[in-house]
């Protein structure tokens, strides 16, 4: 009996160990798979998604779990994708989704204010960060001043240039307030969630989608 219990304990320990080994690749696979699916959203679908209800309470955002990722995968048809964000210099390409609900932030960049519009005011996006991982907003840590960011609502492309990159306190919510400038503000976690990495970019230009400057630049 004692030998049987030892065997069961060893098997359980092995299974737990395997879970820790494979959890990161599993997370990355499902995040990328769902993100790629949402990047196929059409312009007509994006327009309809802009009218969907969404959560904008960023203060309630919690750490991303494998359960959240799997739920986003299972309900991806209901996630309100409204465009995309691309930073060619750091190989970042994500769907922009409405709101900062769990499913939204599990697969892309979520809009932080209900009525914001690309190319107008301080357009603000948030997403999760996995240390050392090239998924979601992880690549922002490799971004440099002067890098170009492209947003698209699938009708037009909006070009911004990074001018600010800094770690801020989690309470510095004023960074997404409206200003006299036309800005893009990107927010993700820093220092194990106790602070935030903020990247701001100034608006440079707007293109029609059929004159997309991303041709040949995005990975």
C-alpha positions in Angstrom: 0.0 0.0 0.0 2.8 2.4 1.0 4.6 1.6 -2.3 1.4 2.4 -4.3 1.0 5.8 -2.5 4.6 6.6 -3.3 4.1 5.7 -7.0 0.9 7.9 -7.2 2.7 10.8 -5.5 5.6 10.6 -7.9 3.2 10.5 -10.9 1.4 13.6 -9.5 4.7 15.4 -9.0 5.7 14.5 -12.6 2.4 15.8 -14.0 2.7 19.1 -12.0 6.3 19.4 -13.3 5.2 18.9 -16.9 2.4 21.5 -16.4 5.0 24.1 -15.4 7.3 23.2 -18.3 4.5 23.4 -21.0 2.3 26.1 -19.6 4.1 29.0 -21.3 4.2 27.4 -24.8 0.5 26.5 -24.4 -0.3 30.1 -23.3 1.6 31.5 -26.2 0.0 29.2 -28.7 -3.6 30.1 -27.8 -2.9 33.8 -27.5 -1.3 33.9 -30.9 -4.0 31.7 -32.4 -6.8 33.9 -31.2 -5.0 37.1 -32.0 -4.4 35.9 -35.6 -8.1 35.0 -35.9 -9.2 38.5 -34.8 -6.7 40.1 -37.2 -8.8 38.6 -40.0 -11.8 40.8 -38.9 -13.3 42.7 -41.9 -14.0 46.4 -42.0 -17.7 45.7 -41.9 -17.4 43.5 -38.8 -15.1 46.1 -37.1 -17.8 48.8 -37.6 -20.4 46.6 -36.0 -18.1 45.8 -33.1 -17.6 49.5 -32.3 -21.2 49.5 -31.2 -20.9 46.6 -28.8 -20.8 47.1 -25.0 -17.5 46.6 -23.2 -15.8 47.0 -19.8 -13.5 50.0 -19.4 -12.6 49.6 -15.7 -8.8 49.1 -16.0 -8.5 49.2 -12.2 -10.2 45.8 -12.0 -7.7 44.2 -14.5 -6.1 41.2 -12.9 -3.1 39.0 -13.9 -3.8 36.9 -16.9 -4.4 33.2 -16.2 -4.5 30.2 -18.5 -8.2 30.0 -17.8 -8.7 33.6 -19.2 -6.7 32.6 -22.3 -8.7 29.5 -22.9 -12.0 31.3 -22.4 -10.9 33.9 -24.9 -10.1 31.1 -27.3 -13.6 29.6 -26.8 -15.5 32.9 -27.2 -13.3 34.6 -29.8 -16.3 35.1 -32.2 -17.8 37.4 -29.5 -14.7 39.5 -28.9 -15.2 43.0 -30.4 -12.1 43.5 -32.7 -12.1 47.0 -34.1 -8.7 47.2 -35.8 -5.0 46.5 -35.4 -1.8 47.9 -34.0 1.6 47.2 -35.6 5.1 48.2 -34.6 7.4 46.8 -37.3 10.7 47.5 -35.4 9.8 45.1 -32.6 7.6 42.6 -34.6 4.4 43.6 -32.7 1.1 43.0 -34.4 -2.1 42.7 -32.4 -5.8 43.2 -32.9 -7.3 46.2 -31.2 -10.3 45.2 -29.2 -13.0 47.2 -27.5 -12.6 47.7 -23.8 -10.3 46.1 -21.2 -12.3 43.1 -20.2 -10.5 39.8 -19.4 -11.1 38.3 -22.8 -10.1 41.5 -24.6 -6.7 41.8 -22.8 -6.0 38.0 -23.2 -5.7 38.4 -27.0 -4.9 42.0 -27.9 -4.7 45.7 -27.1 -7.8 47.0 -25.4 -9.2 50.5 -25.7 -9.2 52.3 -22.4 -11.9 54.9 -23.0 -15.4 54.4 -24.5 -15.5 57.1 -27.1 -11.9 57.4 -28.3 -11.2 57.5 -32.0 -7.9 56.8 -33.9 -6.1 60.0 -35.0 -8.1 62.1 -32.5 -7.1 63.1 -29.0 -5.2 60.8 -26.7 -6.0 57.3 -28.1 -5.1 54.9 -25.3 -4.6 51.1 -25.4 -3.6 48.5 -22.7 -2.5 44.9 -22.8 -0.8 42.3 -20.7 3.0 41.7 -20.4 4.8 38.4 -19.9 8.4 38.9 -18.8 10.8 37.8 -21.5 8.0 36.8 -23.9 7.3 38.3 -27.3 3.5 38.2 -27.0 0.9 40.8 -26.3 2.6 44.0 -25.2 5.9 42.3 -24.2 7.7 43.7 -27.3 7.0 47.2 -26.0 10.1 46.8 -23.8 12.2 46.6 -26.9 10.7 49.7 -28.5 12.8 52.8 -29.0 12.1 56.5 -29.3 11.5 57.3 -32.9 10.0 53.9 -33.8 6.8 54.1 -35.9 3.5 52.7 -34.7 0.6 52.0 -37.1 -3.0 51.8 -36.1 -5.7 50.7 -38.4 -9.5 50.7 -38.2 -9.6 48.7 -41.4 -10.7 51.8 -43.3 -7.6 54.0 -42.6 -4.1 53.6 -41.3 -2.9 56.1 -38.6 0.9 56.6 -38.2 2.5 57.7 -34.9 6.1 58.1 -33.8 7.2 57.1 -30.3 8.3 60.1 -28.2 8.1 58.9 -24.6 8.9 55.6 -23.0 8.9 55.5 -19.2 7.9 53.5 -16.1 5.1 55.2 -14.1 3.3 54.6 -10.9 0.1 52.5 -11.2 -1.8 55.5 -9.8 -0.6 57.8 -12.7 -3.9 57.4 -14.6 -3.7 61.0 -15.8 -1.5 59.8 -18.6 -4.5 58.7 -20.6 -6.3 62.1 -20.1 -7.0 64.3 -23.1 -4.4 66.9 -24.0 -3.9 69.5 -26.7 -1.8 67.0 -28.6 -2.9 64.1 -30.8 -1.3 61.1 -29.1 -1.2 57.4 -28.8 -0.7 56.0 -25.3 0.2 52.4 -24.7 0.1 50.9 -21.1 1.3 47.6 -19.8 2.6 46.1 -16.5 6.0 46.8 -15.1 7.9 45.6 -12.0 5.6 42.6 -11.3 2.5 44.6 -11.7 3.4 47.3 -9.1 4.1 49.9 -11.8 3.3 50.5 -15.4 5.3 50.9 -18.6 3.9 53.8 -20.6 4.8 54.4 -24.3 3.5 57.6 -25.9 3.6 58.5 -29.6 2.8 61.6 -31.5 0.4 61.5 -34.5 2.2 61.9 -37.8 -0.1 61.0 -40.7 -3.3 59.2 -41.9 -3.6 57.0 -45.0 -6.5 55.4 -46.8 -6.3 51.6 -46.3 -5.5 51.0 -50.0 -2.5 53.2 -49.6 -1.3 51.2 -46.6 2.4 52.2 -45.7 2.8 48.8 -44.0 3.2 46.9 -47.2 6.5 45.1 -46.9 7.1 46.3 -43.3 5.0 44.2 -41.0 6.3 40.7 -40.2 
